[in-house]
């Protein structure tokens, strides 16, 4: 029983690895946002560029560090704005009740 479970787990892992390798073939040669070329032979590029994989849609996108940082900064600003908006919205009914 344990042997069958181990065998099944190994098979599942091999399937997952095969899917990931097939997705690697879809890796682009440039940043999806700014089209800066990606050097597949560069260790620095391999360590600093970000890969976003959407398995369901079979989409692989590649982002340079500058575009990745810009996107994260925008996301953080939007989250902060949303938080501030929510906080002011929560405070607003309290002010009207106290009057």
N, C-alpha and C positions, 0 to 999 in steps of 0.2 A: 504494500500500500504506500509506504513512504517512497519506495523506488518509483512508482508510477507518478506520484506527485512531483518528485524531483525531475523526472523525465518530461512531464507536462510543462513545468516551470521553465526548463531549459528550452523547450520548443517555443514557448511564448516569448522568451527573451530573444531568441533567434529571429522570430517574425518581426518583433519590434525593431531590432537592429537592421533588418533588411529594409523595412519601411523608411527608417531614418537615412539609410544610405541612398535610397532612391530619391529622397527629398534633397539630399546633398547635391545631386546632379542638377537640380533646379536652381542652385545658387547662382546669383547674378555676378557680373564682372564690375559692377559699379554701385554706388550708393543709390538707393531707391528715391531719395529726396533731391540730392544735388548733382547726381551723376558723376561724382568724383570716382576715378578708376580704383578698383580694388586689386591689389597685387597679391595673388594667391601664393606666391613664393615668399612673401614678406612675413617674418615672424611677428613684427610689430603690428601689422594689419590684422593678422590672425588673432592676436591677443587683445586688440583694442576695438575692432569693429564689432557691431552687434548684429546678430541674425535673429529674425523673427519668423517662426514657422507656424503656419496655420494648417494643421494636418487635414482637417475636414475639407477645406477648400483646395488643398495641395498647393499652397502659396508659400514661397520662401522669399523674404525680403532682407536686404542687407543695408545697414546704415553706418556711415562713418561716425567717428566720435563727436564731431562738431554738430552734426544734425541730431544725433541721439541726445546730446546735452541740451540743445535748443528745444527739442520736443519735451524732454523732462521738465525743463524750466517752465514751459507754457502750461504743462499739466499741473505743476505745483501752483502756479499763479491762479489757474482756474479753480483748483481745489480751495485755495485761500479765499478767493472771491466768493465762492459758494458758501464756505464756512461763515464768512463775515455776513453775507446776506441772510443766512439761516439764523445767525445770532441776533441780528437786528430785527428779524421777523418775529423771533420769540420774545424779544423785549418789548416790541410794539404793543401787543395786547395788554401787557402788565401796566404800561403807562396809561392806557385809556381806562383801565379798570380803577386805577387809583384816583382818577379825577372825579 
